Amino acid sequence: MSVAAATPHKAWQRRTPRAQFAVWAGWFFATALFVYCFSLISEKTIWAFVTDAPAQAGDLAVRMVPPDWRYIRELGRPIWDTINMATLGTAIAVVLAIPVAYCAARNTTPSVALVRPVALFIIVSSRSINALIWALMLVTIIGPGVLAGIIAIALRSIGFCAKLLYEAIEEIDESQVEAVRATGASRAQVTTYGIVPQVLPAFAGISVFRWDINIRESTVLGLVGAGGIGLQLNAAITQLYWTQVSLILLVIIGTVIVSEWVSAKVRHAII
């Protein structure tokens, strides 16, 4: 009998029995967790409302058509306030994000042990809280109005801009920085001539992209009293003026489309 015939044939397996058991155990626990969470949601859900939702949505859609086009004369100033909130909030955030990003980047921070953790904490704190929550707190502190919306947009945008900017700073070509430093340039001159030219296109793209996002976020800040077209939307919903609601939604969609177009054109021109 040959050696090949005496050797038992081994069937190929994708996983070992232990690994396969771990996979099935993972699926079992994931399914159990899903069923448990669904049961918790079901306990607090009025299913009669859920089953009636399609009929209610259809009735609401009928009430919203046709839009009340006469009301559009009242939306000029609110939509202008919304655009101003997004623009000014973005501008403030961009200015404040520059030193934060500079301190957060490993290759530019004055101190990795002390300054960088503080800068990263600012970035995480800003990105963790939604603009609507910032606006809700600011309306309580400084009162309702566009100013609260501007500050809310700025506080929300600092972390976004600073995070992308400090990542761009860490990815620069260090040989250009070393070339400027070799000429005997000061720290400020190294930053101006070695770092800024490399991150300027990314910085401009980040600013425009964030402005585009803030246009959308600023449309809902009025729901908590932070000014803009959200105030009219909240009032129309509260008073059940559904034809005005549909018109406001169309204006918001149109504004977002225009901001998308402007943002795309600017980014294309920069890049």
C-alpha positions in Angstrom: 0.0 0.0 0.0 1.4 3.4 -1.0 1.9 6.3 1.5 -0.6 8.5 -0.4 -3.3 5.9 -0.1 -2.7 5.4 3.6 -2.9 9.2 4.4 -6.5 10.2 5.2 -8.0 12.9 3.0 -8.7 16.2 4.8 -11.7 18.3 3.7 -11.1 22.1 3.4 -12.9 24.2 6.0 -13.2 27.9 6.0 -13.0 28.1 9.7 -11.9 25.9 12.5 -14.7 24.4 14.7 -13.8 26.8 17.5 -13.9 29.8 15.1 -17.2 28.6 13.6 -18.7 28.3 17.1 -17.6 31.8 18.0 -19.3 33.1 14.8 -22.5 31.4 15.6 -22.4 32.5 19.2 -21.8 36.1 18.0 -24.9 35.9 15.7 -26.9 34.4 18.6 -26.1 37.2 21.0 -26.6 39.9 18.4 -30.1 38.4 17.6 -30.9 38.2 21.2 -29.9 41.8 21.8 -32.0 43.0 18.8 -35.0 41.1 20.1 -34.5 42.6 23.6 -34.2 46.1 22.3 -37.2 45.7 20.0 -39.3 44.5 22.9 -38.3 47.6 24.9 -39.3 49.8 22.0 -42.6 47.9 21.5 -43.6 48.5 25.2 -43.6 52.2 24.7 -45.0 52.3 21.2 -48.7 52.9 20.5 -49.1 50.5 17.5 -52.6 51.8 16.7 -50.9 55.1 15.7 -48.3 53.3 13.7 -50.9 51.3 11.7 -52.8 54.5 11.1 -49.7 56.5 10.0 -50.1 55.9 6.2 -53.6 57.3 6.3 -52.6 60.3 8.4 -49.6 61.0 6.1 -51.8 60.9 3.1 -54.3 63.3 4.7 -51.5 65.7 5.7 -50.1 65.6 2.1 -53.5 66.6 0.7 -53.7 69.5 3.1 -50.3 70.8 2.1 -51.2 71.0 -1.6 -51.2 73.6 -3.2 -48.6 75.7 -1.3 -49.7 79.2 -0.3 -47.6 81.2 -2.7 -48.8 84.5 -1.3 -47.0 83.7 1.9 -43.6 83.8 0.1 -43.4 87.6 0.6 -43.0 86.9 4.3 -40.1 84.5 3.9 -37.5 86.9 2.3 -36.1 88.2 5.6 -36.2 84.8 7.5 -34.3 83.0 4.7 -31.8 85.9 4.6 -31.3 85.5 8.3 -30.8 81.8 7.9 -28.1 82.3 5.3 -26.4 85.0 7.4 -26.4 82.6 10.4 -24.7 80.0 8.4 -22.2 82.4 6.9 -21.2 84.3 10.0 -21.2 81.1 12.2 -18.9 79.4 9.7 -16.6 82.4 9.5 -16.3 82.6 13.3 -15.7 78.9 13.5 -13.0 78.9 10.8 -11.1 81.7 12.5 -11.2 79.9 15.9 -10.4 76.5 14.4 -7.1 77.6 13.0 -5.2 77.9 16.4 -7.0 74.8 17.7 -5.9 72.8 14.7 -2.4 74.2 15.0 -2.2 73.1 18.6 -3.8 69.7 17.9 -1.4 68.6 15.1 1.6 66.6 16.4 4.1 68.4 14.1 3.0 71.9 15.1 1.7 71.7 18.6 3.8 73.6 21.2 3.4 70.7 23.7 2.3 67.2 22.9 1.8 66.4 26.6 -0.1 69.6 27.7 -1.4 71.7 24.8 -2.4 68.9 22.4 -4.8 67.2 24.8 -6.6 70.5 25.5 -7.0 71.1 21.8 -8.3 67.6 21.1 -10.7 68.0 24.0 -12.1 71.2 22.4 -12.5 69.4 19.1 -14.3 66.5 20.6 -16.5 68.7 22.8 -17.6 70.8 19.8 -18.3 67.8 17.6 -20.2 65.9 20.3 -23.0 68.4 20.8 -25.5 69.1 18.0 -26.1 72.6 16.9 -29.7 72.3 18.0 -28.6 71.6 21.5 -26.2 74.5 21.4 -29.0 76.8 20.2 -31.3 75.5 22.9 -28.8 76.4 25.6 -27.9 79.8 24.1 -31.5 80.8 23.7 -31.8 80.3 27.4 -28.6 82.2 28.2 -28.8 85.2 25.7 -32.4 85.1 24.6 -34.0 84.2 21.3 -32.8 85.6 18.0 -30.2 85.3 15.3 -27.2 85.9 17.6 -28.0 82.6 19.4 -28.1 80.8 16.1 -24.8 82.3 14.9 -23.0 81.3 18.1 -24.6 77.8 18.0 -23.4 77.3 14.4 -19.9 78.5 15.3 -19.6 76.3 18.4 -20.7 73.2 16.4 -18.4 74.0 13.5 -15.2 74.6 15.4 -14.6 70.9 16.0 -15.4 69.9 12.5 -13.1 72.4 10.9 -10.3 71.9 13.4 -10.3 68.1 13.1 -10.0 68.1 9.3 -7.5 71.0 9.3 -5.1 69.4 11.9 -5.2 66.1 9.9 -4.2 68.1 6.8 -1.4 69.7 8.8 -0.1 66.3 10.0 0.0 65.1 6.3 2.1 67.9 4.9 5.5 67.3 3.3 8.0 67.8 6.0 10.9 68.3 3.6 9.4 71.7 2.5 9.2 72.7 6.2 12.8 71.6 6.8 13.9 73.6 3.7 12.4 76.8 5.1 13.8 76.1 8.6 17.3 75.6 7.1 17.3 79.2 5.9 17.3 80.3 9.5 13.6 81.3 9.4 11.7 81.9 12.7 8.9 79.7 13.9 6.3 82.1 12.5 8.1 82.3 9.1 8.3 78.5 9.0 4.5 78.3 9.5 3.8 81.0 7.0 6.1 79.8 4.2 6.4 76.0 4.9 3.0 75.0 6.3 0.3 77.4 5.2 0.9 77.0 1.4 0.5 73.2 1.7 -2.7 73.3 3.8 -4.4 76.3 2.2 -6.3 74.4 -0.5 -7.6 71.9 2.1 -8.5 74.8 4.5 -10.5 76.6 1.8 -12.3 73.3 0.8 -13.1 72.6 4.5 -14.5 76.1 5.0 -16.8 75.9 2.0 -17.9 72.4 2.8 -18.8 73.4 6.4 -20.7 76.4 5.1 -22.8 74.1 3.0 -23.6 71.9 6.0 -24.4 74.9 8.1 -27.0 76.2 5.6 -29.0 73.0 6.3 -28.5 73.1 10.1 -29.4 76.8 10.4 -32.9 76.1 8.8 -34.0 74.2 11.9 -32.5 76.3 14.6 -35.6 78.5 14.6 -37.5 75.6 16.1 -35.9 76.4 19.4 -36.1 80.2 19.0 -32.7 80.8 17.4 -34.0 82.8 14.4 -34.2 82.1 10.7 -36.8 80.5 8.7 -37.3 77.8 11.3 -39.3 80.3 13.3 -41.9 80.5 10.5 -41.9 76.8 10.1 -42.5 76.3 13.8 -45.3 78.8 13.8 -47.0 77.4 10.7 -46.9 73.8 12.1 -48.2 75.0 15.5 -51.1 76.8 13.8 -51.8 74.0 11.4 -51.2 76.2 8.3 -50.1 73.2 6.2 -50.1 75.1 2.9 -47.6 77.5 4.4 -45.6 74.6 5.7 -45.3 73.1 2.2 -44.1 76.5 0.9 -41.5 76.9 3.6 -40.2 73.4 2.9 -39.9 74.2 -0.8 -38.0 77.4 0.0 -35.6 75.4 2.3 -35.1 72.8 -0.4 -34.4 75.5 -3.0 -31.9 77.2 -0.6 -30.1 74.0 0.1 -29.9 73.2 -3.7 -28.4 76.6 -4.4 -25.9 76.3 -1.6 -24.9 72.8 -2.9 -24.3 74.3 -6.3 -22.3 77.3 -5.0 -20.3 74.9 -2.7 -19.5 72.6 -5.6 -18.4 75.4 -7.9 -16.2 77.0 -5.2 -14.5 73.7 -4.3 -14.0 72.9 -8.0 -12.3 76.3 -8.5 -10.1 75.7 -5.5 -9.1 72.2 -6.3 
